Amino acid sequence: MKGKILIAKPGLDGHDRGAKYIARCLRDDGFEVLYTGIRRTPEEIVLTAIQEDVDVIGLSVLSGAHMELFQAVIDCLQSNDASNIPLVGGGIIPEPDAKALLERGFKKIFTPGVSMTEILGYFQTLAAESRKDRGLD
């Protein structure tokens, strides 16, 4: 197994086609993938990540609420002593917002047009680093 990834849709955004596609591609690439489904709270996402001992959390937002929702996940990770779980974001995210999210701790922000090869390669690297840091590989 390459690692365990949680793909989540925080907030009221009901558009999950992209998140499901990413989850399926990660699974086909050899990852164990948990998909939370739509309309999850940041607290639900973080508690699931902790309980399932995931290597990476991938968040997807298309509603425009990415700054608030992604920050809420960061805050929830911090309050649960789980800031070591790497975060990756994706969706319709303007460049200035993507830069701000990277400064707040996200490892990568993917926007439309990125190749699946690039996405998979990044998750492979990040999951391997996360597992190594936790002494799992």
C-alpha positions in Angstrom: 0.0 0.0 0.0 1.3 3.5 -0.9 -0.6 5.1 2.0 -4.0 6.1 3.3 -5.6 9.2 1.9 -8.8 10.9 3.2 -10.7 12.9 0.5 -13.3 15.2 1.9 -15.8 17.8 0.8 -16.3 20.4 3.6 -19.2 22.8 3.8 -22.3 22.9 1.7 -20.7 22.3 -1.7 -22.6 19.4 -3.3 -20.4 19.1 -6.4 -18.4 16.0 -5.8 -17.6 14.6 -9.3 -14.0 15.8 -9.1 -13.4 14.5 -5.6 -14.8 11.1 -6.5 -12.6 11.0 -9.6 -9.5 11.9 -7.6 -10.4 9.2 -5.0 -10.9 6.6 -7.7 -7.6 7.5 -9.4 -5.7 7.3 -6.1 -7.3 4.0 -5.3 -6.4 2.6 -8.7 -2.8 3.8 -8.1 -2.5 1.7 -5.0 -3.6 4.0 -2.1 -6.2 3.1 0.5 -8.7 5.9 0.0 -11.5 7.1 2.4 -14.1 9.4 0.9 -16.2 11.3 3.4 -19.0 12.2 1.0 -20.4 15.7 0.7 -21.3 18.4 3.3 -18.9 17.4 6.1 -17.9 19.7 8.8 -14.2 20.5 9.4 -14.6 18.6 12.8 -16.0 15.5 11.1 -13.2 15.5 8.6 -10.4 15.9 11.2 -11.9 13.3 13.6 -12.1 10.8 10.7 -8.5 11.5 9.7 -7.3 11.0 13.2 -9.4 7.8 13.8 -8.4 6.3 10.5 -4.7 7.3 10.9 -4.5 8.8 7.4 -1.3 9.9 5.8 -2.8 12.9 3.9 -6.0 14.8 3.8 -7.3 16.1 0.5 -10.0 18.7 0.6 -12.2 19.8 -2.4 -14.3 23.0 -2.5 -16.0 24.4 -5.5 -18.4 26.8 -3.7 -16.0 29.7 -3.2 -15.9 29.1 0.6 -12.4 27.6 0.5 -10.7 30.2 2.6 -13.0 29.8 5.5 -13.5 26.1 5.3 -9.8 25.2 4.7 -8.8 27.5 7.6 -11.4 25.8 9.8 -9.8 22.4 9.0 -6.3 23.8 9.9 -7.7 25.1 13.2 -9.4 21.8 14.0 -6.2 19.9 13.3 -4.3 22.2 15.6 -6.9 21.9 18.4 -6.7 18.1 18.1 -2.9 18.0 18.1 -3.0 16.6 14.6 -1.2 19.4 12.6 1.3 16.8 11.4 -1.3 15.4 8.9 -0.5 17.1 5.6 -3.2 19.0 3.8 -3.8 19.2 0.0 -6.6 21.4 -1.4 -8.3 21.5 -4.8 -11.1 23.2 -6.6 -11.9 26.6 -8.1 -9.3 28.6 -6.1 -7.9 31.9 -7.3 -4.1 32.2 -7.3 -3.9 34.8 -4.5 -6.1 32.5 -2.3 -3.9 29.5 -3.2 -0.8 31.3 -2.2 -2.4 32.4 1.1 -3.4 28.8 1.8 0.1 27.5 1.2 1.4 30.2 3.6 -1.1 28.9 6.2 0.2 25.3 5.9 -1.4 23.6 2.9 1.2 21.5 1.1 -0.3 22.0 -2.4 -3.4 23.5 -4.0 -4.6 21.9 -7.3 -6.8 23.8 -9.7 -8.5 22.8 -12.9 -6.2 21.7 -15.7 -3.6 19.9 -13.6 -2.8 16.5 -15.0 -3.7 13.4 -13.0 -0.1 12.2 -13.4 1.0 15.3 -11.5 -1.6 14.9 -8.8 -0.8 11.2 -8.3 2.9 11.9 -8.2 2.4 14.6 -5.6 0.3 12.3 -3.4 2.8 9.5 -3.7 5.6 11.8 -2.5 3.6 13.4 0.3 2.2 10.1 1.6 5.7 8.5 1.6 7.1 11.5 3.6 4.2 11.4 6.0 4.7 7.7 6.6 8.4 8.0 7.0 8.0 10.9 9.5 5.6 8.7 11.6 8.0 5.7 11.4 5.6 3.6 9.3 8.0 2.8 6.4 
